[in-house]
């Protein structure tokens, strides 16, 4: 931790306020607030973390929004993440965001956020309308893109939503396999939490298997946000190029 950040952290602990940063440039101020947010997360200072989120949300621009979104996703800053996604969706400068310095890192290290961006960008969905009192034959189908609020208000129509499949990529790299030989059967290593389709997930990796003999490896996909059964299609690839 940089001395200036540690000093600002102590200032907040004694005064319950952030120190003045008028002497810093805009870019330096943003970087300092990001470091303070990381420190607040590390030491469980929730009020300070929320204040940093608010400051960063008010200072978003096309050059910094990708970096800020990656930071928000890494440290579970939901309000800041929402502000970043809203900024990207509401602006006409998506190409400029993609050309920013932080965009490649966001794309590589936080692929799950693109699912959230896509879901919020979709303002209408395809539904099939079975015509009732509109004068069309009962057997005819009309395909249209209708806002959700509109199709709920049409009592004379029966509707059926066509859900979109959520797709995402999560890289869980298991390094130092020899160091995991000390784990017993049934003990596992859990990946970081990632979001797909509005749900929180993680991967559980058992170096010596979950059940059965020790000469096997078990991998589980765990749904953390709720308890229910879902249809999931997985493609696992080993380092030797085998698909499982």
C-alpha distance (Angstrom), angle and dihedral (degrees) to the residues before:
residue distance angle dihedral
X1 . . .
X2 3.80 . .
X3 3.82 116.3 .
X4 3.81 92.3 -119.7
X5 3.81 91.1 53.5
X6 3.80 91.8 47.7
X7 3.81 89.6 50.2
X8 3.81 90.6 50.8
X9 3.80 89.4 48.6
X10 3.81 91.3 53.9
X11 3.80 90.0 46.4
X12 3.79 90.4 56.7
X13 3.80 93.0 46.2
X14 3.82 91.5 56.0
X15 3.82 100.5 35.3
X16 3.82 104.5 25.8
X17 3.80 88.5 -130.1
X18 3.78 137.8 91.3
X19 3.81 117.8 -106.1
X20 3.79 121.4 -109.5
X21 3.80 113.6 -89.6
X22 3.80 98.9 -177.1
X23 3.79 91.5 126.4
X24 3.82 91.3 62.6
X25 3.78 126.4 84.3
X26 3.80 119.3 -116.1
X27 3.81 92.7 -99.2
X28 3.81 92.5 46.3
X29 3.79 90.1 48.4
X30 3.82 91.7 52.6
X31 3.79 91.9 49.1
X32 3.80 91.6 49.2
X33 3.81 91.6 50.6
X34 3.81 90.4 49.6
X35 3.82 90.7 52.7
X36 3.81 90.0 48.1
X37 3.80 90.3 51.0
X38 3.81 90.6 53.5
X39 3.81 90.3 48.4
X40 3.81 91.1 48.3
X41 3.79 90.3 52.1
X42 3.79 91.4 47.9
X43 3.81 94.2 51.6
X44 3.82 95.5 36.6
X45 3.82 94.9 -115.6
X46 3.79 97.4 155.9
X47 3.82 98.0 176.2
X48 3.80 92.5 51.9
X49 3.80 90.3 46.6
X50 3.82 91.8 53.2
X51 3.80 91.0 48.7
X52 3.81 90.5 52.5
X53 3.80 90.4 48.2
X54 3.81 90.4 52.6
X55 3.81 93.2 50.2
X56 3.80 93.0 48.5
X57 3.81 91.9 46.6
X58 3.82 90.6 55.6
X59 3.80 93.0 49.9
X60 3.81 100.6 50.7
X61 3.79 120.1 138.9
X62 3.80 136.2 160.0
X63 3.80 92.7 -92.2
X64 3.81 97.2 54.2
X65 3.82 106.0 26.6
X66 3.83 94.6 89.3
X67 3.82 92.5 51.2
X68 3.80 91.1 44.9
X69 3.81 92.6 49.1
X70 3.81 90.8 51.6
X71 3.81 89.5 50.5
X72 3.81 92.0 48.2
X73 3.80 92.1 49.9
X74 3.80 93.5 47.4
X75 3.81 95.1 50.2
X76 3.82 97.5 35.9
X77 3.81 96.1 -113.9
X78 3.79 97.6 162.6
X79 3.80 97.7 177.8
X80 3.78 92.4 49.2
X81 3.80 90.9 46.3
X82 3.81 90.3 52.2
X83 3.80 90.4 50.4
X84 3.82 91.9 50.7
X85 3.80 93.7 48.6
X86 3.80 90.9 46.2
X87 3.81 89.9 50.7
X88 3.81 92.0 51.1
X89 3.80 93.4 46.4
X90 3.80 95.6 45.2
X91 3.80 98.2 45.7
X92 3.79 128.0 82.1
X93 3.78 92.2 -142.5
X94 3.80 102.3 83.7
X95 3.80 89.8 130.8
X96 3.81 89.7 55.8
X97 3.81 90.7 50.4
X98 3.81 89.9 51.3
X99 3.81 89.4 50.9
X100 3.81 93.3 50.8
X101 3.79 121.3 111.0
X102 3.81 94.8 -114.0
X103 3.81 97.6 49.9
X104 3.86 97.7 84.8
X105 3.82 90.4 52.6
X106 3.81 91.3 48.1
X107 3.80 91.0 50.1
X108 3.80 93.7 46.8
X109 3.81 102.1 39.9
X110 3.82 102.6 30.1
X111 3.82 108.6 33.9
X112 3.81 92.8 151.5
X113 3.82 92.6 70.6
X114 3.79 89.9 66.9
X115 3.80 88.9 64.2
X116 3.81 89.3 56.4
X117 3.80 91.7 46.7
X118 3.79 90.6 50.6
X119 3.81 93.6 47.5
X120 3.79 93.1 51.6
X121 3.79 92.5 44.8
X122 3.78 91.1 58.5
X123 3.80 104.8 90.4
X124 3.76 97.5 170.7
X125 3.76 135.9 27.6
X126 3.78 133.5 -152.2
X127 3.77 113.3 -102.7
X128 3.76 133.5 170.2
X129 3.77 115.7 -123.6
X130 3.79 118.3 -154.5
X131 3.77 104.5 -151.6
X132 3.79 116.0 -127.5
X133 3.78 120.1 157.0
X134 3.79 95.9 6.9
X135 3.80 94.3 90.7
X136 3.81 97.3 -106.2
X137 3.82 120.9 127.2
X138 3.79 112.8 -89.1
X139 3.80 91.7 -120.5
X140 3.80 96.3 53.7
X141 3.80 122.6 100.6
X142 3.77 125.3 -152.3
X143 3.81 116.2 -156.8
X144 3.78 113.5 -154.6
X145 3.78 144.8 147.8
X146 3.79 105.5 -115.5
X147 3.83 127.3 173.1
X148 3.79 112.3 -112.1
X149 3.81 93.6 -119.5
X150 3.81 90.1 54.4
X151 3.79 98.6 50.2
X152 3.81 91.8 48.4
X153 3.80 90.3 56.4
X154 3.82 94.9 53.0
X155 3.79 101.7 89.9
X156 3.81 92.2 174.9
X157 3.80 92.9 64.3
X158 3.76 131.9 72.7
X159 3.79 112.2 -146.5
X160 3.77 137.2 -162.9
X161 3.78 122.1 -165.9
X162 3.78 119.8 -138.3
X163 3.83 104.2 -147.8
X164 3.76 120.5 -144.9
X165 3.80 119.3 -129.1
X166 3.80 115.3 -117.9
X167 3.78 115.9 -132.8
X168 3.79 127.6 -172.2
X169 3.79 142.5 153.8
X170 3.80 124.0 -131.8
X171 3.80 120.9 -177.5
X172 3.82 113.5 -150.5
X173 3.79 106.6 -179.8
X174 3.80 115.6 -165.3
X175 3.80 107.9 -154.1
X176 3.79 127.8 -177.0
X177 3.80 99.0 24.7
X178 3.80 92.0 178.4
X179 3.81 90.1 60.2
X180 3.80 88.9 60.1
X181 3.79 95.0 58.3
X182 3.80 88.1 93.1
X183 3.81 90.8 67.2
X184 3.79 116.0 100.7
X185 3.75 125.5 -132.1
X186 3.79 110.2 -75.7
X187 3.81 93.3 28.1
X188 3.77 114.9 114.3
X189 3.79 146.0 -173.4
X190 3.81 115.9 -127.6
X191 3.79 124.0 -146.9
X192 3.78 124.9 -136.7
X193 3.80 116.1 -79.1
X194 3.80 115.5 -96.1
X195 3.81 133.1 -179.0
X196 3.80 126.8 -126.0
X197 3.79 126.2 166.8
X198 3.79 92.8 -6.3
X199 3.83 93.5 -54.9
X200 3.82 131.8 106.2
X201 3.81 116.4 -123.5
X202 3.78 140.7 175.1
X203 3.81 136.7 -176.8
X204 3.80 121.5 -121.0
X205 3.80 114.8 -155.8
X206 3.83 120.6 -165.4
X207 3.85 109.2 -165.5
X208 3.83 91.3 -163.6
X209 3.77 99.5 30.8
X210 3.77 133.2 -95.4
X211 3.80 96.9 -106.1
X212 3.78 134.8 -2.2
X213 3.79 124.9 31.8
X214 3.80 125.9 -4.2
X215 3.80 92.7 -121.1
X216 3.80 93.0 85.7
X217 3.79 141.8 70.3
X218 3.82 123.7 -133.4
X219 3.80 125.7 -158.4
X220 3.82 123.0 -172.5
X221 3.79 131.6 -174.3
X222 3.81 107.7 -141.7
X223 3.81 122.9 -157.4
X224 3.81 104.4 -148.3
X225 3.79 104.4 174.6
X226 3.81 97.7 63.6
X227 3.79 142.5 -4.2
X228 3.79 112.1 -110.6
X229 3.78 141.5 109.2
X230 3.78 118.5 -97.4
X231 3.78 134.2 179.5
X232 3.80 104.6 -113.0
X233 3.78 129.1 179.4
X234 3.79 116.1 -159.4
X235 3.76 133.8 -173.0
X236 3.79 114.8 -166.3
X237 3.78 122.4 -171.7
X238 3.79 124.3 -165.9
X239 3.77 124.9 -145.4
X240 3.81 88.8 -105.0
X241 3.78 91.6 61.5
X242 3.81 97.3 -103.3
X243 3.77 118.5 141.6
X244 3.80 114.6 -142.0
